[in-house]
Amino acid sequence: MNIRYRVELRQAERDELNTLLNGGKYAARKLKRAQIQESQSL
């Protein structure tokens, strides 16, 4: 996957993404977007 944009996340934002990705049931679209956001973060 080519990285188009580099984003900088604050620790709180990074923690929120991790909790979303590590458990629970969420919509597939929301999870996929969270995975993409996390992979593009610095």
Secondary structure, 3 states (H helix, E strand, C coil): CCCCCCECCCHHHHHHHHHHHHCCCCCHHHHHHHHHHHHCEC
